Amino acid sequence: MNKHSSSNDILTKLAQQNEDIVLAPLLSSNQEVSYPMSLRQSRVCCFEALKSIPVVFILAIVAWSYYAYVVQMCILTIDNVPKKVIYLFIYHPLLFIFLWSYYQTMFKPLMGPPSEFYVGEAEGERIATAQTLDERRTSLLRFCHRGDLPVLTRHFDGSIRYCFLCRCIKPDRAHHCSICGKCILRYDHHCPWTNSCVSYANYKFFILFLGWALVFCTYVAATSLEYFILFWQDVNSSISPGGKFHLLFLFFAAIMFAISVSSLFFYHLYLTGKNRTTLESFRAPIFSNGPQKNGFNIGCKQNFQEIFGKKFLTAIIPIWTTRGDGVHYQVNSLLLGGLQEQQQQQQQQSGNIRCSK
């Protein structure tokens, strides 16, 4: 022990002399290792930097493609002035609305459960330390009825969905994102290309980002195809070797991104028509009367209007037109009768619980 204490004294003196050096004290075998705050902060910073890499990659590709299309193709390669003007006149609005949709998807603030869904520290401790599943189920049911919370979906064991990390009742369609570290309303998935959760707050913007990216890439590929062919025929000798390289890869990049984005875009249009999230497409939401993959499907037209609104012009522009509050959702009319009966039974059970107490 003297050896350990003398070593600790030496390390302490060294740390006092230079505050920038982080030194972990020598510990005896029965002590726990505690990492300094600076180490944890550096890990968080590294993780945040890694999450930004896909976004930086996309922005770098867009910046390079702008140079390749505007400078190398339109300004230096195309000789026909009206053609050049038309290409640039269409290109810039498409680029603008694509980047606007991307910005809205990334920076739209995420929405979590309202304050009334959080149980508090004391109630959360009681729920976490419940001895039996029935005791926990009863506590959650009592809390929901006390706050009149609009919760229809259930856990696979029949209990009300609860997040032990956030200490909150999960609203319908909400889930905990392990990357963002919190519960998100109408959680779809965490997208690395936007470095944010795709959810109730930005789902419309995400679909528009995919749609306008597809239109933008298709336009670039279609207008650069002529000069891609000239590259292989080697007809236009006025194009510099560097310019040929840019035109070649501009076409390839546009085609590649158009194909990859189109699959995601049409898949999410399909999900929107069915009123499902990506998570719900793999795991059907569970109601009090069992799993129902079409539980929130209220008809294709109504499903699209729930996300995009009723007007076509505002639907295709990245402005907020999504209906609702992210907590209350209409359910399929075929399920409504059964759910109302289940709710009445649960209210009676909750009343019996209060009377017994």
FENKAMO-V338849 format. One record per helix or strand. SS is the DSSP state (2 for helix, 1 for strand). FROM is the first residue (numbers start at 1). TO is the last residue. If there is no record, write none. Layout:
BEGIN
ss = {SS & SS}
from = {FROM & FROM}
to = {TO & TO}
END
This chain:
BEGIN
ss = {2 & 2 & 2 & 2 & 1 & 2 & 2 & 1 & 1 & 1 & 1 & 1 & 1 & 1 & 1 & 2 & 2 & 2 & 1 & 1 & 2 & 2 & 2}
from = {2 & 37 & 81 & 115 & 118 & 121 & 133 & 153 & 160 & 162 & 168 & 175 & 182 & 189 & 196 & 203 & 241 & 278 & 286 & 290 & 300 & 312 & 333}
to = {17 & 75 & 107 & 117 & 118 & 128 & 147 & 154 & 160 & 163 & 169 & 177 & 184 & 191 & 198 & 233 & 274 & 282 & 287 & 291 & 308 & 315 & 356}
END
